Amino acid sequence: MKMAKHAIFFLVFNPGRSDPAGEDVNTVVSAGIDFGRLDPQLTVIGAISDPTAVPGYQAPPRGQPKEKSKPKIPNLAIFSPSGTRNVLMIRAAAINDLIGDFQKELLSAGHAIIHDKIVLIDPLSESDCIVITGSHNRGFKASYANDENMLIIRGNRELALAYTVHVLDVYDHFKFRAALEQQMRQTMLAGKPPPKRPTGKGFLDTADKWQDPYLTGEKGQEFEYFMS
């Protein structure tokens, strides 16, 4: 990861805490943040399943009784370090509002929603592309406390592109949901009631204006990387 020139993509379940005050700072998440801060030309994007692995996660105070009357404030759903636009990390989230003919989404079926352990480095490069896969959770404990495997494949661009399609598919799926969750979180932290979104309007836009930000690069460096 330290030698990455253009991009680092990842999907992880829970590599460990990434807060400097946390118990496990040696993770793919914390490393990606550090390298992205050092090199503004490096695109670092990823999706995380477990909220506790998202930087900035704050555990509820121990021993404090839960107030059932108060709605629960969602955990942090989007993380981008202050002063950077090339590092963006999201967590798995679900749409809680009924939209059109869709039913309420499930976020858990007793297991992790994102259970991948994938890291991609410069996947568009002909010779320097790297795919890292296997059962290793990409954190300290997986290296020193568990019996895991990690496969590093270099220079196979076809494989790197296939993995990239999968990573971006999962990332884009949850990015929209993470944005809704983050809006809810910010509203509730401001002391306002949770917003009531309109239901029964789950139809796609028939015009093509929604594509403009993707084609102009206004969405940020994550899209500029593929346009260069």
N, C-alpha and C positions, 0 to 999 in steps of 0.2 A: 504493500500500500504506500509505503514511503516513496517508492520510485514511480508512482503513478504520474502520468503527464497530462492526461485529459479528463478522466472520469473514474469515479468509484461508485458503483451501485451495489445495494445489498438488500436482502430480505432476511430477517431474523425473528426468532421466537422470543428468547430472552437471554442475551449473552451476559447479563449482569447489570448492576447499577452503573450509570455513567456520570453521576454527580461526584465532583472531587471529594465531597465529604462522605460518599457512599462506601460500601464495603468492597466494591469491585470496579475499579476504574480502568482496568486493562482489557478493554473490549473493542470490537470492531467499530462500535458507535463512537466511543471517546476518541479513537484513533482517527476516524473519518473527520470528526469535528476539528481536531488539531491540524490535520493536513490541509483541510479546506480553508482554515484561517490563515495558514502560512502561504498558501498559493491561491490567489483569487481567480486564477485561470482554470482551476481544478473544479469540476462539477462533482458534488457529493450528494447523492440522494438515496433514500432508503425507506423501507417500511418496517415497523416493529409491531409485534403482536401484543406483548405484555406491557401494560402501562408503566410498570415499575422500571422498565428499561429505558424509558424516554427521559432524556436529560431534563432536569428541573422537576421531576416527580417528587411530590411531598407526601409522605405516609401520614395517615390520620393519627392524631395524638393517642398514645396508648392509655387505656383505662378510662377514656372519656366516653360516656354513654352517647349513643346515637339518638338524635332528635328525629323521631319519625314524622313529625309535622312539617319539617323542613325538607324541601326537595334536595336531592344529592347533586352537588356541583360536579360536573364531569372532570376527569383528569385531563391534564395537558394533552392535546391531540396533535399539535403541530409545533415543531421546534426548528428555529433557524437562529443561529448565533447573532447577537447584536452586531451590526456593522457589516454583515456579509449577505450576499444574495446568491452565493453559489453552493450553500449548504442547506438542504431542506430535508427534514425527517418527519415522518408522520406515523401514527399508530392506527391499528385496526379499529374501526368504529362502525356503528350500524345506524341506519335511518330509523328513528323512533316514530316518525309521523307517518300516517297512512297517506299514500300518494296514489291517486287514480285507483286502479283495480288491484294494486299491490297490497300484500299483507305486511304487517310489521316484521322487520328483519330480525333474525337471530344473530347474536354475536358470539354465542358460545353453545357448543353441543357437548360440553364436558371435556373438550380438548382445546389445544391452541388453534386459533383461527389462521394465523400464518405460522406454519411449522417449518418453513424453509430455513436453511443455513447456508445462504449463497452470498458470495462476494464476487463482483466482476470488476476487473481493472482494465481500463482502456479497451473496451470490447470492439471498437471499430478499427483498431490497429491491426495491420497485417501480420506483424511479427511479435509485438509486445503484449497482445491480448492475453489475459489470464482469467481462468474460471476456477473458483475455489468452492468446493462442494463437500458433501459427506455429512456425517452425524454430529460433527463438532459444533457446539453452540456459539463459537466465535468469542469466547471470553476466557478469563483466567481459570475458572473452575473446570471448564471442559478440558483444559490442558493439564491441570495438575491434580484433579480430584476424580475425574471420570475416565472410563475406558471408551474413548471415542476414536473415530477415524476422520481424516481430512485429506481430500484429494485435490492437488494443485495441477491444473492442466494449462500448459503454456503454448501459445502460437497456433491454436486451433480456432481460427476466426469463425468458421461455420458454427461450431459449438458455442462460441462466445455470443454470437448473434442470436442463436436459438434461446440461450439463457436470458439474454437481454430482453427479448420479446416477452418472456414469462415474467421477469422482474417488473418491467414497466406495466404489464397488464395488471398485476396485483397492486402495484403502487398507484396507478391511475384509478383503479376501482375504489381504493380506500381514501385517496386524496380528497375527493368530493365529500365523503362521509366525515372525514377528519375536519374539514372546513365547517361543516354544519355543527359538529361537536364543539369546535373552538368558539364559534359564534355564541352557542348556548352558554359555554363556560364564562366568556367575557361578560355577557349580559347578566348572569347570576352573580358574578363577582362584583359587579357594579351596583348590586342591590336591587336590580329590577326583576320583575317576574319573568319566568321563562317565556320566550316568544311563542305565539300560537301561529304556526304556519298554515296557510290555506291547504285544504285537502281536495281531492277530486279533480286536480289539474295536472295529472301525470302524463301530459302529451309532449312529444318532442317538438322543438322549434322547426317550423317548415322553411324558414329562411336560412341563409348560409352565413349570416354575420357572426355566429358563435365561433366560426373557425378563425376569424381574424387574429385574435391574440396568439394562436398557435402558429400562424403563418408569418407574423411580423416579429415574433420573438418577445412580445410584451409579457409573456408568461414567465420570463426569467431565463437564466442560463441553462436550465435543464433542457429547454427546447432549442436554444441556440447551438448547443453541442451537436445536435443532429442536423442542423441546417448548415453547419460550416463545411 
